[in-house]
Amino acid sequence: MRRIIGGMMCAVLVLMSACGGDGGSDDDTIPAAPNNVSVMAGRGHMDGETGNYALIRWDNVSGATSYTLYYGANAGINTSSSSVSGVRSPYVFSNANVRDGAFYYFALTAENDAGESDLSEIRRMAVLIPRTGQTTSYADKDDGDLEEGAAWPASRFIDNGDQTVTDTLTGLMWQKNPNVMIESSWSAALNLCDISTVGTYDDWRMPNLRELLSLLDYSVYPIVVDITAFPFLDSDDTIYWTSTNVDGDDNSAWCVDIDSGITAAASKALSSYWVWAVRDDLGNATAEVARTGQSASLVDYDDGYFDNGVIWPDVRFVDNGDGTVTDILTGLMWLQDADAITARSWTSAVSAAAAASAGDHHDWRLPNIRELISLLDMSRHDPCLPSGHEFTDMGVGDIYWTSTTSAGATGSAWCIDLTDGAILTADKSVSRSVLPVRSTR
């Protein structure tokens, strides 16, 4: 869990404000409203409390000497709303409601001696979905063409010099040698993580499915993880356990093939795989990982035992009344009728998604692999979507295309079976279902 030192951060912000803010200001002119406001939902420790927080970032405004943050539980934010003055980017915000999973709205003003600017755009906090890593385009409006998602930090992986590596994109710390623990059954692997002391840390655990998938770079093959950061990866033995149980089958757990990125269910007792231990690092991240949805624990140290990740809002999906559905967790808008576009080949699916016009929006597209993964609730199956998801015609057994091409075989693309959440590839010529998405941020 992330540890945000709230008091220390606030003290630094106050000192910065007292020292004149951005400097070089012309206090005779009221500054412009802040631009490029983003609000990332994270989870960690702040001022002795545990739960979600909002990390607000914005561009500095010329002539501004200070900023005021306005916030509230609904979109009607104005300068009479609750506020925090003297803030600086990035700023961490939390209160009891946010810690428990409320997804607040935020806006900012810039100030100097001449007065206060207009209000910035109002932004709702959301889990930021990172880019997939794919930059090569195989069709107009595909993943490599659009590169949707939060940009990766220039130096994503930091070698800490103690056999640990920090991923600055997600804030997670990983053991540098993914094979330091022997291949074993799922239960044995859970215990191996618990007793591990690599880097002198004693809070290692088996990663849940979302955490292990967060490492993947869909632009490379074989080994879809940065082998410069993790040079000990064995290309001959690449299947790793996750702590996430298979819903409806207590004897199986999800695993990931690091060679290809494909996920599969495996017998906990009969299969023997590697385990790559993870722990929470200190400090902020660019795009923290959300929970998997699995909160019931079957054994100590499994996914439900830790329930790690950003807490979901109580009401996750909103029916917009115009044939679209908004996911409050990620801020993504989806076509409500999951069967509105008939199953088709990948190339046709990319074009058909881009041609959609539901809700009078004309910026629809086929989701990339990370965006479609974001819908999954690993505590459910038939379909593997959260309760109250608001989609219609979501057929059991339907497999949905993503806009992400398989780097290992560019004639294939990634798709997800929304029956159980399995992530796989298929030849682009076969027919798969289509679920368009658009960004609202």
N, C-alpha and C positions, 0 to 999 in steps of 0.2 A: 504494500500500500504506500502511496506517495506521501512523503512528509513535507508539508509546506509550513515553513516557520513564519506564521502570520505576523506575530509581534515584531520580529526582526524586519520583515518586509515593509511593514507599515512605517517603522522608524526610518528606514532608508528613504521611503517615499516622502515623508515629511521633510527630511533634511534636503532632498533634492528640490522640493518646492521652495524651501526657504532660501536656497541658493540661486533662485532666479529662473528656474524651469529651463526652457529651450534656449534662452539667451538671444542676444541680438534683436530684441523685439522693438517694434514701433508701437508704443502704448497709446498713440493717438487714433489707432484704427482697431475696431473690434475684429478679432481673428475669425477665420472661416471655421465652419463646423469640422470636427475630426472625420477623416476618411478611412476606408479600409478597416472598418471595425469587425473583428471576429471574436467569437465567444466559444471557447472550447470547454466542454464538460469533462471534468476529471474526477478522480477519487483519491483521497488520502487523509493525512492527519493535519489538522490546522487548529492552532490555539487549544490543543488538548482534546479536540473533538474529531471523530471519524465520520467520513461520509463524502458525498459529492461536493465539488466546488466549481466555480466558473473562473476560467483564466481569460481575461479580456485583453486584447491587443488592438492597437490602432497606430496610425501614422502620426508623428508629431506635426503640429501646425505652426507655420511661421508666425511669429509675433505673440504666440500664447505663452503665458507665464504659469498657468495652472489649468487643470481639467477637473470637471465634476462628472461623476458617474450617477446616472439615474436608473432605477430598477423597479421591477414589480412583477406580479404573478400573471399579468395579462398584457396584451399588446398596446394598451392605451397609455404609453409612457409619455410624460410631459415634464416640464420644469417644476411642477408641483408634486411630482412623485417623490418617493423616498430617495435619498441621495447620499453619496459620499464625496466630499470635496478633497482637493489636493492630491488626486490620484495621478499615477504615472504608468505608462505602458512598459511591460505587462503588469496587470494588476489582478490579484487573486481576491475573489469575493466568495463568501459563504455565509449562510445563516442556518437556523434550525430547519427551515423548510427545504432549502437547497440540499442540505446534508442528507435529508430523508428521500430525495429523489424528485423534488419540484424543479421544473426546468423554467427558470426565470427569463424575462426579457430585459435588455439593457440598451441604454443610449448614452451619449456623452455630449458635453459642451466644452469648448475651449474659452479661456478667459484671459484678460489682462486689465490694466487700469481703465481702458476705454469701455469695457463691458464684457458681456457674455455672448458667445456665438449662438447661432441657431442650433437646434438639436440635430445630432447626427442621425443616420439611419438607425432604426430600431432593430436589434438583433436578438434572437432567442438562442440561449445556450444549446449546444448540441455536441454529440460525439463527432469528431472530425475523422472522416474516412481517408486514410492515406492513399496516395497513388499506388498503382500496382508495380511500377518500375518499367513498364513497357513503353518504349518510345518509338518503335518501328510500326508504321501503319500498313495494314493489309487491305483496308477499304476505307472510303470516306466515312467519317463519323464513328470509327471504331476506337478502341482503347488507345492505341498508339497515336492516333490522330488528335484526339481530344485531351488526353492525359488529365482526366478529371481526378480531383482529390487533393488532399493536403500534400504540399511538396516535402520531400525528404530533406533533412538537414544536410548541409554540405559535407560535414563529417558525421555520418550517421552512427557509426560504431566506434566507441572509445575503449581502447585496451587499458584497463586499470592497473596493469603491471603485477597483478596478484592471481593470475589465472582466471580472471573474470572480465567480461566485456559488457559495457552498458550501451543499450540501444537508445540513442537520444530522441528517436522518433516516438517511441512508446513509453520510455522511462523505465523499461524492464532491464534487469541485470541477468546475464546468462553465464553459465560456466563456459570458459573458453574452449575446453576440450569436451565436446558432446559425448565422447565415448569413455569418459573417465570412470563411469559405473558400468558394470557388466550387463550384458543382455539378460533379461529375466522376465518372469511373469509380471503381470500388471500389479498385483498386490505387493510382490517383493520390490518392484521398482518404486512404488509409493514410499515404502519404508527406507529404501536406499537414499532417496532424496531427503527424507526427514532427518537422517543421521549424518548427512554430508556436511563437511566443514570447510569446503573450498573457499579460499580467500579469507579464512577465519570467521566466516558468517555461519550462523547456525539456524537460519530460517529459510533454507532452500526447500523447494517443493516441485512436484511435477506440474508442468504447465497445463492449463486447460486448452481446449481446442482452439479458441480464438487467439490465445497468446502464442501458441506454436505457429499458427498460420500467419501471425503478424511478421514473422521473420522472412517470409518468402518474397523473392524477387522474381516476378513472372516474365522477366526479360531474358533470363539465363536458363541454360540446360546443358548437360546434366548438373545436378546439385543446385537447387533453386534457392540457395542461401549464399551470402557473401563469404567465399572461401578465403578471402584475404583476412577478414576479421576472425574467421573460425577455420584455421588451417588444418585442424586435426580431423575434419570430417572424412569418413571412410566412404568412398564411392561404391564399395561393394556391398555394404550392409547399411541400409539407409532408412529403415522403418523405425519410427519413434512413437512411444506411447504418449497419450494425453490423459489427463485426470478426468475427462468427460465421459460419463457412462452413456451407453446407447439406450435411448428411451424405448421402453417396451421389452428390453432384453438385459436383465441385470447381470448376466454372465459375460457380457461383451463391453468393450470400451473402444473409443475412437482412437485411431492412430493416423499418422501422416508419413507418407513416403517423401523424405527430403530430396531424393533424387529427382522426382517428377512433380511433387506437390499434390498428388492424388491422396484423398482420404478414404479410409475404409474402417469397417467394424471388425474387431478381432476378439477371439475368445480370451478372456482374462487369464484363465488357467492353462490353456493348451498352447498359447502363443508365447514366444520369447523374443522381446524386442529391446532396443536401446531406450534410455530415458535421458532427456536433456534438461537438467534442473534449472529453475528460474527463481528469482526473488525480486522484490520491489526495491528500486534504487531511490535515492534522495533527489529532490528537485523537480522542476517542471519538465513536461514533455510536449512535443508538437501535436501528437494525436494519441491520446490514451485509449486503451482497449476497453470495450464494454463487456459486461457480463455475458455469459453464454445463454442465460435463461435457466440454467440448472441450479436449483437451490436446495433440493432434497439430497442429503448425504447418505450413501449406502455404506461407506466405510470411512474411517479416519483418513484424512489427507486427500480425499477426492475433490472433484470440482465443487460439489455442493457444500462440502465441509468448509472450504475457504470462501466460496461465493465471491471470487475476486473480480474486480472490474468496476466500471462506472455503473451505478444503479440506474435501472430503467425507470422512466416516469410511470406513475400508476396507470394513466391512460396513454398508451403509446401511440395509437393510430387515430387519426381524425378523418371522418368522411366529409369531404369538402362540398358535397352536394352537387358536383358538376362532373361526375365520372372520374374523380381523382381522389387519392388517399394520401395524407401526409404522415410520415413517420416522425413523431416528435423527438425520438432519440437521436436521429441523424439529420433531421431537417430535409430529407429527400422526399419528393413527391412521386407517387407511383400511379400508373393507370389502374383504376379500380377493377375493371373486368379483366381477369387474368386469361381469358380466352377470347378477347375481342379481336386479336390478331391471330389468325390460324397458324398452326405449326408449319414451319418451313425451313429451308436451308439457312445456313449462317449468313451468307451474303445478302439474301433476301430479307432476313430478320433485321440486319443492321439498317437497311434502307427503309423497311416498313416502320421500325421504331422511330426513325428520324422524321417520317412523314405523318406521324400521329398528331392530332390537334385537340385532344380532350381538354376540357376546361378553357378553351380558347387560347391554349398555350401552344407555341410552335417551336419549342426548343427541346422536344423529347428526344431520347436516344436509348440505345440498348445499354443496360448497366454493365459496368466492368465487373470483374470477378469479386473484388472487395465489396462493391456496393450490393451485389446480390447476396453475398455472405451475410451482410449486415442485417438482413431480414430474418435469419434463422433463429429459432428458439430450440435449443438442444434438449429441452425438457419435454418436447412434444413431437409427435409424428402424425402422418396422415391428415393434414400436412405438417411439416416442421416449421410452423409459424406461430407467433404469439397468440394467445387467446384474445379475441376481440380484434382481429387483424383487419377487418372491414373489406377484404378482397372478396370478389364474387367469382364463381366458376373456376375455383382453384381445384383442378382435378387431381385425385389421388393417382400417383404414378407418373405425373407430368414432369418432364425434365426441361429446364429453361436454359436458353443460350445466355452467355455473357459476350461482351464485345472484345474479350481478351483472347488473343490467339495463343495457342500452345507453342512456346519457344522451342520445344523439342521436336515438333512436327507441325510446320506452319500450315499444313492442309487441314489441321484440326483446331478446334477452339474449346475453351473451357465452358462447362455447363454444370448445373446443380440440379440434383434430384430433390425437389421440394417435398417428396414423401418423407424422407428421413434426413435430408441434409447432406447426403454424400456428394463430394466434389470430384468431378471426373472430366475427361475430354471426349470429344466425338468428332468424327470426320465432318468437315463443313458442308458436305453434300447431303447429309441426312437431315430429316425434319425434326426440329425441336420447338418447344413453345417459346413465346415471346412476351416479356413483361417490361414495357418501356418505363423509363425514369427521367426525372429532370431535377436540377438543383434549384433550391429556393433561397440560397444564401448569397 
